[in-house]
């Protein structure tokens, strides 16, 4: 009942804001060289908006652009506005370009002389939008919306796209059907955020290890599970950590260290236990995941799209899918055949996975085939390609 009331109140507020914003756009002229960046609704300077922003700041050809990042917590040296604040509305109304990596709020009205670039945030494994196969009225997430209503929200958003980034031909097909996007709006460029993975230097990796206090000489495991659509409360998605880190330490030994980063939508509070101290490092959910990629020697994940990006580094990936039968049968479903197409083996039990890691068992041939299919555009120049297209140089 409480959740239902909150949704009704939210809807009323959305309508009021939408009316106000429309009036604001009528009296606010667009500034031709102003760009508004939004990553995960203001959670930080991350993902492809970060890559695009930093590239523009570091190249003289863009020095006369007014760059505004949406941040819920200000960062020194970065001009920013808080998400959904009055300043955010003003910035959106006056910016020529909108660079978003997530669905924009429905109350934003895009004028004909504004350009909306949707960068999105990953090659999809889990089905998205119109491609999710569920009963029409079944609720598919904590939003409380039915599949039909959720799809209408995506349709409203995608109708405003001028461009949407695709990292590969596979994603192009998925985005066309999932978000009802016309093919001529999709630009296959690779992800700007992934340029860092190709261009990172040994000195930068050393500095990042010091930042996270990762000892030299340790084999670094990055554990990055995703959320479950059917596990949530009024605050967000919940997640039960189905791992025994004591067992991990007993099997792997002191030569390993684990970096555990939960998905940013998960609200569960994970606490360090005495027996994991020095072996497991609990990383903030909003940390820059690219930094964790480059300092790790291998990745453990489940249904998260992180493995598509990590494969660029050509390092081992292990899939810990203890609940795969439930996930595949009762939740969203997959675009790929996970038993044949993934660049690593699926494990339902952590002990067998840990022993495989200890023995350094990994299928390099499967990884090479995977990289040929999904990573062929990730050459370190995606950011330039996107800016050339969107800002009109090409």
MOPERA-V628363 format. One record per backbone hydrogen bond with DSSP energy under -1.0 kcal/mol. NH is the residue of the N-H (numbers start at 0). CO is the residue of the C=O. E is the energy in kcal/mol with one decimal. If there is no record, write none. Layout:
# MOPERA-V628363
((NH,CO,E) (NH,CO,E))
This chain:
# MOPERA-V628363
((4,0,-2.3) (5,1,-2.2) (6,2,-1.8) (7,3,-1.8) (8,4,-2.5) (9,5,-2.4) (10,6,-2.0) (11,7,-2.1) (12,8,-2.4) (13,9,-2.3) (14,10,-1.9) (15,11,-1.9) (16,12,-2.7) (17,13,-2.4) (18,14,-2.0) (19,15,-2.1) (20,16,-3.1) (21,17,-2.2) (22,18,-1.9) (23,19,-2.1) (24,20,-2.3) (25,21,-1.2) (30,93,-3.6) (33,30,-1.7) (34,65,-2.6) (35,96,-2.5) (36,67,-3.0) (37,98,-2.7) (42,38,-1.2) (45,43,-1.4) (49,45,-1.5) (50,46,-1.6) (51,47,-2.6) (52,48,-2.5) (53,49,-3.0) (54,50,-2.0) (55,51,-1.9) (56,52,-2.1) (57,53,-1.4) (61,58,-2.0) (62,59,-2.0) (64,61,-1.9) (65,32,-3.5) (67,34,-2.7) (68,78,-2.7) (69,36,-2.4) (70,80,-2.5) (71,41,-2.9) (77,74,-1.9) (80,68,-1.7) (84,81,-2.1) (88,84,-2.1) (89,85,-2.3) (90,86,-2.5) (91,87,-2.6) (92,88,-2.2) (93,89,-1.5) (94,90,-1.2) (95,30,-1.0) (95,33,-1.2) (96,33,-1.9) (97,114,-2.7) (98,35,-3.0) (99,116,-2.2) (100,37,-1.4) (107,104,-1.6) (113,110,-1.9) (114,95,-3.1) (116,97,-3.2) (117,162,-2.8) (118,99,-3.4) (126,332,-2.2) (129,177,-2.5) (130,127,-2.5) (131,128,-1.6) (137,134,-1.5) (139,144,-1.1) (143,140,-1.7) (147,135,-1.3) (149,145,-2.5) (150,146,-2.3) (151,147,-1.6) (152,148,-1.5) (153,149,-1.8) (154,150,-2.5) (155,151,-2.1) (156,152,-2.0) (157,153,-3.2) (158,154,-1.7) (159,156,-1.5) (161,115,-2.6) (162,115,-1.9) (163,184,-2.5) (164,117,-2.3) (165,186,-2.6) (171,167,-1.8) (172,168,-1.8) (173,169,-1.7) (174,170,-3.2) (175,171,-2.2) (176,172,-1.6) (177,173,-3.1) (178,174,-2.1) (184,181,-2.0) (185,182,-1.4) (186,163,-2.6) (188,165,-1.6) (188,186,-1.2) (189,165,-1.6) (193,190,-1.4) (194,191,-1.6) (197,193,-1.0) (198,194,-2.4) (199,195,-1.8) (204,200,-2.1) (205,201,-2.3) (206,202,-2.1) (207,203,-2.2) (208,204,-2.2) (209,205,-1.8) (210,206,-1.9) (211,207,-1.9) (213,208,-3.0) (217,214,-1.3) (218,254,-3.2) (220,256,-2.9) (221,297,-2.4) (222,258,-3.0) (223,299,-2.6) (230,227,-1.9) (232,235,-2.7) (236,264,-1.5) (237,230,-1.8) (241,239,-1.1) (242,240,-1.2) (247,243,-1.9) (248,244,-2.3) (249,245,-2.5) (250,246,-2.4) (251,247,-2.7) (252,248,-2.1) (255,252,-1.2) (256,218,-2.3) (257,278,-3.5) (258,220,-3.3) (259,280,-2.6) (260,222,-2.1) (265,262,-1.8) (266,236,-3.2) (275,272,-1.7) (278,275,-2.4) (279,275,-2.9) (280,257,-3.3) (282,259,-2.9) (286,283,-2.0) (292,288,-2.1) (293,289,-1.9) (295,292,-1.3) (296,219,-2.8) (297,219,-1.2) (298,315,-2.1) (299,221,-3.0) (300,317,-2.0) (307,304,-1.5) (309,305,-2.5) (310,306,-1.8) (311,308,-1.5) (312,309,-1.7) (313,310,-1.5) (317,298,-2.8) (318,344,-2.0) (319,300,-2.6) (320,318,-1.0) (320,346,-1.9) (323,320,-1.4) (326,322,-2.7) (327,323,-2.8) (328,324,-1.5) (329,325,-2.8) (330,326,-1.4) (334,124,-2.6) (337,335,-1.1) (339,336,-1.8) (340,336,-3.2) (346,318,-3.4) (352,348,-1.3) (353,349,-2.8) (354,350,-2.1) (355,351,-1.6) (356,352,-2.2) (357,353,-2.3) (358,354,-1.8) (359,356,-1.2) (360,355,-2.9) (363,361,-1.1) (366,362,-1.5) (367,363,-2.1) (368,364,-2.1) (369,365,-2.0) (370,366,-2.6) (371,367,-2.0) (372,368,-1.3) (373,369,-2.4) (374,370,-2.2) (377,374,-1.5) (378,376,-1.9) (384,380,-1.8) (385,381,-2.5) (386,382,-2.4) (387,383,-2.5) (388,384,-1.8) (389,385,-3.0) (390,386,-2.3) (393,387,-2.7))
